[in-house]
Amino acid sequence: MIDLIGRNQPVNLVKLSGLLEVSRSAVTQSVRRLIKKDLVSFEFA
């Protein structure tokens, strides 16, 4: 997931969901875990 985020900038949760072919809620949960571990950051546009 981190690799996909890096290669597909700018990316949002909907686009990431499509790339991974999983639900938006699953992507949201995974991204929240990555944020807590300081592996990714999230910005509101």
Helices and strands as residue ranges (DSSP letters): H 2-7, H 13-20, H 24-36
